[in-house]
Amino acid sequence: MTDVAQKGIAGRAVFADWYAWALKQGKQIDATSSHAVPFSEILEALESQGFNRKEFRKGDILIIRFGYLRQYADMDEKKRQKLDEHYKTHKPDNIGVEPSEELLKFLWDSQIAAVAGDTRSFEVWPCTKLEWHLHEWLLAGWGMPIGELFDLEELSEICASNGRSTFFLASAPMNVCELSVSRKRRHMANHACIGTWSRGESTERIGILLVTQSIIFLQNPLMCRSLS
């Protein structure tokens, strides 16, 4: 993790748009519930995009869209207020990948470098299978970064329109104590692909770089709190 903090992350990302696939299957999804997404469905989503699991390469970064941020943005005011009150006394439930031995074996055997998604914790919360709790296995056990709350909406549209499941991802740490952000740049940040990498006790603010887009690092990482 020291190397990641000093040098950042760069590599090929594999994008699994599970949410788009699930909607096409007619699935009823509440991203603010503990909806556990089986690894088998992630593979099915990739297959529907024309990407086979045998195409994974050593060092790939797995990015999964669960629809959490999409549903949060589209949420009606009544439900938003209800959840706001609930979250004052309860840790939020959220959709995420179901932890399993099969998934962990795949990540290990394929030598995946990092994972990320558009949810609070990447894996379903509360954790449904404590013996395969991904945060314990990946962060504490393997030192594998977990990306959380990535805005993947624009990426989803770009990949779909271009028929792609892979792209170049670059992430650089902001090793600064203070950073002033103008209103204009804040507006730009809201339209960039931005998320956080969990690294044990800390969280690193990142931006996703597509070949056709600029990387934008605007927010103070010290203002972010890890949900791990």
VOBA-1610 file (N, C-alpha, C; in pm, whole numbers, padded with zeros to 5 digits, always signed):
BEGIN
Met+00081-00120+00000Met+00000+00000+00000Met+00086+00127+00000Thr+00208+00116+00053Thr+00298+00231+00050Thr+00330+00269-00094Asp+00355+00168-00179Asp+00384+00194-00320Asp+00264+00259-00388Val+00143+00211-00355Val+00022+00268-00415Val+00008+00414-00376Ala+00033+00443-00249Ala+00019+00580-00200Ala+00121+00674-00266Gln+00239+00622-00298Gln+00344+00706-00355Gln+00335+00715-00508Lys+00295+00605-00572Lys+00301+00601-00718Lys+00165+00596-00785Gly+00059+00563-00711Gly-00073+00555-00771Gly-00100+00422-00839Ile-00210+00416-00913Ile-00252+00294-00981Ile-00277+00326-01128Ala-00228+00242-01217Ala-00255+00257-01360Ala-00260+00119-01423Gly-00358+00096-01509Gly-00367-00034-01572Gly-00494-00050-01652Arg-00515-00170-01704Arg-00637-00198-01780Arg-00750-00230-01684Ala-00861-00161-01702Ala-00980-00188-01622Ala-01081-00266-01705Val-01146-00363-01641Val-01254-00440-01704Val-01384-00396-01639Phe-01474-00343-01721Phe-01599-00284-01672Phe-01715-00381-01690Ala-01775-00422-01578Ala-01893-00508-01579Ala-02015-00424-01545Asp-02099-00397-01643Asp-02219-00315-01618Asp-02333-00407-01575Trp-02321-00457-01451Trp-02422-00549-01400Trp-02560-00485-01395Tyr-02566-00359-01359Tyr-02696-00292-01343Tyr-02772-00287-01475Ala-02705-00252-01583Ala-02770-00249-01714Ala-02818-00388-01753Trp-02735-00488-01727Trp-02772-00627-01757Trp-02893-00671-01675Ala-02892-00638-01544Ala-03000-00680-01455Ala-03134-00617-01496Leu-03132-00492-01538Leu-03255-00426-01581Leu-03310-00494-01706Lys-03222-00535-01797Lys-03266-00605-01917Lys-03327-00740-01883Gln-03286-00799-01771Gln-03341-00927-01728Gln-03473-00911-01653Gly-03514-00786-01632Gly-03639-00759-01561Gly-03628-00772-01411Lys-03507-00765-01357Lys-03487-00780-01213Lys-03533-00655-01139Gln-03596-00675-01024Gln-03634-00565-00936Gln-03518-00537-00841Ile-03465-00417-00846Ile-03343-00386-00771Ile-03365-00265-00682Asp-03333-00281-00554Asp-03329-00169-00461Asp-03185-00158-00413Ala-03113-00061-00466Ala-02971-00048-00437Ala-02943-00005-00294Thr-03046+00043-00223Thr-03027+00082-00083Thr-03062-00032+00013Ser-03082-00151-00043Ser-03107-00270+00038Ser-02985-00361+00032Ser-02985-00465+00114Ser-02872-00558+00115Ser-02889-00662+00005His-02898-00615-00118His-02912-00701-00236His-02775-00761-00269Ala-02762-00892-00253Ala-02634-00959-00279Ala-02628-01004-00425Val-02529-00958-00498Val-02513-00994-00638Val-02414-01110-00651Pro-02460-01227-00693Pro-02369-01342-00707Pro-02261-01318-00811Phe-02146-01376-00792Phe-02037-01363-00887Phe-02078-01417-01023Ser-02163-01519-01024Ser-02209-01577-01150Ser-02282-01474-01236Glu-02355-01382-01172Glu-02426-01279-01248Glu-02330-01173-01303Ile-02222-01148-01233Ile-02120-01056-01285Ile-02062-01114-01414Leu-02036-01245-01413Leu-01981-01310-01532Leu-02083-01309-01646Glu-02212-01328-01612Glu-02316-01323-01715Glu-02325-01185-01777Ala-02313-01082-01694Ala-02317-00945-01745Ala-02201-00922-01841Leu-02083-00969-01804Leu-01967-00953-01891Leu-01985-01030-02022Glu-02041-01151-02013Glu-02067-01230-02133Glu-02160-01156-02227Ser-02262-01090-02171Ser-02357-01015-02254Ser-02291-00896-02323Gln-02178-00851-02267Gln-02102-00741-02325Gln-01998-00793-02426Gly-01992-00925-02439Gly-01895-00985-02531Gly-01759-01008-02470Phe-01752-01012-02337Phe-01625-01032-02267Phe-01630-01163-02189Asn-01539-01254-02220Asn-01532-01384-02155Asn-01433-01381-02040Arg-01461-01458-01934Arg-01373-01456-01818Arg-01230-01499-01851Lys-01213-01574-01960Lys-01080-01617-02000Lys-00998-01501-02056Glu-01064-01389-02082Glu-00995-01273-02138Glu-00929-01186-02031Phe-00956-01215-01903Phe-00890-01139-01797Phe-00739-01161-01804Arg-00666-01053-01776Arg-00520-01059-01776Arg-00466-01029-01637Lys-00345-01073-01614Lys-00277-01043-01489Lys-00268-00893-01470Gly-00309-00844-01352Gly-00301-00702-01322Gly-00424-00622-01360Asp-00528-00686-01414Asp-00651-00614-01448Asp-00719-00559-01323Ile-00797-00452-01344Ile-00875-00390-01236Ile-01022-00412-01268Leu-01094-00478-01180Leu-01235-00511-01203Leu-01325-00400-01150Ile-01405-00340-01240Ile-01496-00232-01204Ile-01639-00280-01229Ile-01725-00270-01126Ile-01863-00319-01138Ile-01962-00206-01110Arg-02058-00191-01199Arg-02166-00095-01179Arg-02288-00169-01123Phe-02327-00130-01000Phe-02442-00192-00933Phe-02567-00106-00941Gly-02553+00020-00980Gly-02668+00109-00990Gly-02698+00190-00866Tyr-02607+00185-00766Tyr-02633+00256-00641Tyr-02642+00407-00662Leu-02543+00465-00728Leu-02544+00610-00747Leu-02655+00654-00843Arg-02687+00570-00942Arg-02797+00603-01033Arg-02929+00613-00957Gln-02954+00514-00871Gln-03079+00514-00794Gln-03080+00625-00690Tyr-02965+00655-00633Tyr-02959+00762-00533Tyr-02991+00896-00599Ala-02939+00918-00718Ala-02964+01043-00790Ala-03110+01057-00831Asp-03175+00944-00863Asp-03314+00945-00910Asp-03415+00929-00797Met-03369+00918-00674Met-03456+00889-00561Met-03556+01002-00535Asp-03682+00966-00508Asp-03781+01069-00477Asp-03758+01124-00337Glu-03808+01243-00312Glu-03780+01313-00187Glu-03832+01239-00065Lys-03945+01171-00078Lys-04003+01100+00035Lys-03911+00988+00083Lys-03860+00910-00011Lys-03770+00801+00026Lys-03637+00857+00078Arg-03591+00966+00017Arg-03465+01027+00062Arg-03475+01071+00208Gln-03585+01134+00245Gln-03604+01179+00383Gln-03615+01061+00478Lys-03683+00956+00433Lys-03698+00835+00516Lys-03562+00772+00544Leu-03478+00763+00441Leu-03345+00705+00459Leu-03257+00796+00544Asp-03269+00926+00526Asp-03191+01020+00607Asp-03218+00999+00756Glu-03343+00982+00791Glu-03380+00958+00931Glu-03328+00822+00978His-03341+00722+00893His-03296+00587+00928His-03145+00583+00950Tyr-03070+00655+00865Tyr-02924+00651+00873Tyr-02869+00725+00995Lys-02953+00801+01063Lys-02907+00870+01183Lys-02877+00772+01296Thr-02942+00656+01291Thr-02925+00558+01398Thr-02880+00421+01348His-02873+00404+01216His-02835+00274+01160His-02731+00292+01051Lys-02639+00198+01042Lys-02545+00198+00931Lys-02619+00156+00805Pro-02600+00226+00694Pro-02677+00198+00573Pro-02656+00058+00517Asp-02767-00005+00474Asp-02758-00125+00393Asp-02726-00081+00251Asn-02659-00166+00176Asn-02641-00133+00034Asn-02613-00257-00049Ile-02648-00245-00175Ile-02624-00350-00273Ile-02474-00371-00290Gly-02435-00491-00331Gly-02294-00517-00357Gly-02274-00661-00396Val-02151-00692-00433Val-02121-00829-00474Val-02129-00921-00352Glu-02177-01042-00375Glu-02188-01141-00268Glu-02051-01203-00242Pro-01999-01195-00120Pro-01869-01257-00093Pro-01879-01408-00101Ser-01780-01470-00161Ser-01784-01616-00176Ser-01643-01669-00199Glu-01626-01796-00174Glu-01498-01861-00201Glu-01468-01859-00350Glu-01573-01878-00433Glu-01555-01878-00578Glu-01499-01745-00627Leu-01554-01635-00576Leu-01507-01502-00616Leu-01362-01481-00573Leu-01331-01516-00450Leu-01195-01497-00400Leu-01094-01580-00479Lys-01131-01703-00513Lys-01041-01787-00593Lys-01018-01726-00729Phe-01125-01669-00788Phe-01111-01605-00918Phe-01016-01486-00910Leu-01034-01400-00811Leu-00948-01282-00796Leu-00802-01323-00776Trp-00781-01428-00698Trp-00645-01475-00669Trp-00582-01540-00793Asp-00655-01633-00854Asp-00600-01707-00968Asp-00580-01616-01090Ser-00667-01518-01107Ser-00656-01426-01221Ser-00557-01313-01194Gln-00512-01303-01069Gln-00417-01199-01026Gln-00472-01059-01055Ile-00600-01039-01017Ile-00663-00908-01030Ile-00593-00811-00935Ala-00563-00690-00983Ala-00485-00595-00903Ala-00570-00515-00806Ala-00696-00486-00844Ala-00783-00405-00760Ala-00927-00424-00806Val-01021-00389-00719Val-01163-00396-00753Val-01228-00264-00713Ala-01340-00231-00779Ala-01409-00106-00746Ala-01552-00113-00796Gly-01637-00028-00737Gly-01776-00022-00779Gly-01839+00109-00739Asp-01968+00124-00768Asp-02039+00250-00739Asp-02119+00243-00610Thr-02083+00150-00520Thr-02154+00135-00394Thr-02068+00184-00278Arg-02127+00182-00159Arg-02055+00228-00039Arg-01942+00134+00001Ser-01956+00006-00030Ser-01859-00089+00023Ser-01817-00198-00076Phe-01856-00188-00202Phe-01828-00285-00308Phe-01899-00418-00280Glu-01876-00479-00165Glu-01950-00600-00131Glu-02080-00562-00061Val-02176-00654-00065Val-02307-00627-00005Val-02289-00598+00145Trp-02372-00507+00194Trp-02367-00474+00337Trp-02507-00473+00395Pro-02527-00539+00512Pro-02428-00611+00591Pro-02372-00733+00516Cys-02251-00770+00553Cys-02185-00884+00490Cys-02267-01009+00514Thr-02294-01083+00408Thr-02381-01201+00418Thr-02305-01329+00454Lys-02175-01331+00427Lys-02096-01450+00456Lys-01964-01406+00519Leu-01964-01402+00652Leu-01849-01347+00723Leu-01720-01424+00697Glu-01729-01553+00666Glu-01606-01629+00643Glu-01536-01586+00513Trp-01610-01519+00424Trp-01552-01470+00299Trp-01559-01317+00291His-01564-01250+00403His-01574-01104+00410His-01464-01041+00325Leu-01500-00977+00214Leu-01401-00930+00117Leu-01306-00825+00174His-01358-00737+00260His-01269-00633+00315His-01157-00695+00399Glu-01186-00804+00466Glu-01082-00869+00546Glu-00984-00945+00456Trp-01037-01017+00358Trp-00950-01094+00269Trp-00867-01003+00179Leu-00933-00906+00115Leu-00863-00824+00015Leu-00773-00719+00079Leu-00826-00639+00171Leu-00747-00531+00230Leu-00643-00583+00327Ala-00690-00653+00428Ala-00598-00699+00534Ala-00513-00817+00489Gly-00574-00908+00410Gly-00503-01029+00371Gly-00410-01012+00253Trp-00459-00947+00147Trp-00381-00940+00023Trp-00326-00802-00009Gly-00373-00699+00061Gly-00331-00565+00027Gly-00389-00517-00105Met-00506-00568-00141Met-00572-00529-00267Met-00666-00412-00243Pro-00648-00300-00315Pro-00737-00184-00297Pro-00880-00214-00338Ile-00975-00153-00267Ile-01118-00161-00299Ile-01167-00020-00327Gly-01218+00005-00445Gly-01271+00135-00480Gly-01419+00143-00450Glu-01462+00253-00391Glu-01602+00269-00349Glu-01660+00400-00400Leu-01789+00399-00427Leu-01864+00519-00468Leu-01805+00582-00595Phe-01765+00498-00691Phe-01721+00549-00820Phe-01844+00592-00900Asp-01837+00710-00959Asp-01944+00755-01048Asp-01920+00692-01185Leu-01999+00589-01218Leu-01978+00512-01340Leu-02084+00537-01446Glu-02167+00638-01426Glu-02280+00660-01517Glu-02232+00699-01657Glu-02145+00796-01668Glu-02096+00837-01800Glu-02012+00726-01863Leu-01934+00658-01780Leu-01854+00546-01829Leu-01943+00438-01888Ser-02056+00411-01823Ser-02151+00311-01873Ser-02199+00346-02013Glu-02232+00472-02035Glu-02281+00517-02165Glu-02172+00507-02272Ile-02051+00547-02236Ile-01940+00545-02331Ile-01906+00401-02372Cys-01898+00312-02274Cys-01864+00173-02304Cys-01973+00107-02388Ala-02099+00136-02357Ala-02210+00078-02432Ala-02211+00128-02577Ser-02189+00257-02595Ser-02194+00314-02729Ser-02077+00270-02815Asn-01964+00237-02750Asn-01846+00193-02824Asn-01828+00041-02824Gly-01919-00030-02758Gly-01909-00175-02753Gly-01783-00224-02685Arg-01743-00154-02578Arg-01620-00190-02507Arg-01648-00232-02363Ser-01561-00318-02312Ser-01566-00357-02171Ser-01435-00327-02101Thr-01338-00275-02174Thr-01208-00243-02114Thr-01170-00099-02144Phe-01091-00040-02056Phe-01042+00095-02075Phe-00919+00116-01987Phe-00846+00223-02012Phe-00729+00255-01931Phe-00771+00335-01809Leu-00728+00293-01692Leu-00759+00362-01568Leu-00631+00410-01502Ala-00631+00536-01461Ala-00517+00591-01388Ala-00567+00657-01261Ser-00502+00627-01150Ser-00538+00684-01020Ser-00412+00735-00954Ala-00415+00860-00907Ala-00298+00919-00841Ala-00339+00974-00705Pro-00259+00951-00602Pro-00291+01004-00470Pro-00270+01154-00464Met-00348+01220-00380Met-00329+01364-00356Met-00263+01380-00220Asn-00135+01379-00219Asn-00060+01391-00093Asn-00046+01536-00053Val-00161+01598-00020Val-00162+01738+00022Val-00245+01749+00149Cys-00216+01852+00226Cys-00290+01875+00350Cys-00412+01962+00328Glu-00402+02060+00238Glu-00514+02149+00213Glu-00524+02177+00064Leu-00647+02191+00016Leu-00666+02222-00125Leu-00790+02305-00141Ser-00777+02423-00198Ser-00890+02511-00221Ser-00949+02483-00358Val-01081+02469-00363Val-01148+02435-00487Val-01250+02543-00521Ser-01241+02601-00638Ser-01334+02704-00678Ser-01469+02643-00711Arg-01572+02728-00719Arg-01704+02679-00755Arg-01703+02614-00892Lys-01629+02674-00984Lys-01623+02619-01120Lys-01564+02480-01119Arg-01457+02463-01043Arg-01393+02331-01038Arg-01481+02231-00964Arg-01554+02276-00865Arg-01647+02186-00798Arg-01751+02136-00898His-01798+02227-00985His-01895+02188-01086His-01833+02083-01180Met-01707+02103-01217Met-01638+02008-01303Met-01625+01874-01233Ala-01596+01878-01104Ala-01577+01753-01029Ala-01704+01671-01026Asn-01819+01740-01020Asn-01946+01669-01017Asn-01974+01594-01147His-01904+01631-01254His-01925+01567-01384His-01809+01477-01423Ala-01718+01454-01330Ala-01606+01365-01359Ala-01633+01229-01295Cys-01561+01128-01342Cys-01571+00997-01279Cys-01483+01000-01155Ile-01544+01009-01040Ile-01468+01025-00916Ile-01515+00924-00812Gly-01421+00867-00738Gly-01457+00772-00633Gly-01348+00769-00529Thr-01345+00666-00446Thr-01241+00654-00345Thr-01185+00513-00344Trp-01056+00502-00313Trp-00993+00372-00290Trp-00981+00351-00140Ser-01026+00238-00091Ser-01005+00203+00049Ser-00868+00139+00063Arg-00790+00189+00159Arg-00658+00134+00185Arg-00645+00113+00336Gly-00723+00020+00389Gly-00718-00005+00532Gly-00782+00108+00610Glu-00701+00190+00678Glu-00753+00295+00763Glu-00770+00428+00691Ser-00728+00439+00565Ser-00735+00566+00496Ser-00814+00554+00366Thr-00848+00668+00311Thr-00919+00671+00184Thr-00852+00770+00093Glu-00837+00733-00034Glu-00765+00815-00132Glu-00862+00860-00240Arg-00868+00991-00265Arg-00955+01045-00369Arg-00891+01024-00505Ile-00969+00978-00602Ile-00912+00946-00732Ile-00999+00999-00845Gly-00946+00995-00965Gly-01024+01023-01085Gly-00999+00913-01186Ile-01097+00880-01267Ile-01081+00778-01369Ile-01045+00845-01501Leu-00947+00793-01569Leu-00905+00850-01695Leu-00948+00760-01810Leu-01031+00811-01899Leu-01059+00745-02026Leu-00969+00810-02130Val-00948+00740-02239Val-00860+00792-02343Val-00910+00927-02394Thr-01041+00947-02394Thr-01099+01069-02450Thr-01129+01175-02344Gln-01091+01150-02219Gln-01125+01243-02113Gln-01001+01287-02036Ser-01014+01395-01963Ser-00905+01445-01880Ser-00922+01395-01737Ile-00811+01372-01673Ile-00815+01329-01534Ile-00833+01454-01446Ile-00918+01445-01347Ile-00947+01561-01263Ile-00933+01523-01116Phe-00842+01586-01045Phe-00825+01563-00902Phe-00855+01694-00832Leu-00967+01701-00762Leu-01007+01830-00709Leu-01032+01832-00558Gln-01083+01724-00505Gln-01126+01728-00367Gln-01012+01695-00271Asn-01024+01744-00151Asn-00926+01716-00045Asn-00950+01576+00008Pro-00853+01483-00006Pro-00874+01346+00040Pro-00892+01336+00191Leu-00843+01437+00263Leu-00856+01432+00409Leu-01000+01459+00454Met-01083+01507+00360Met-01223+01533+00392Met-01307+01408+00373Cys-01246+01302+00318Cys-01319+01178+00291Cys-01305+01084+00411Arg-01408+01008+00436Arg-01402+00909+00543Arg-01417+00771+00483Ser-01334+00679+00526Ser-01345+00542+00479Ser-01465+00476+00544Leu-01543+00402+00465Leu-01656+00327+00519Leu-01616+00183+00549Ser-01486+00152+00534Ser-01441+00015+00556Ser-01447-00020+00704
//
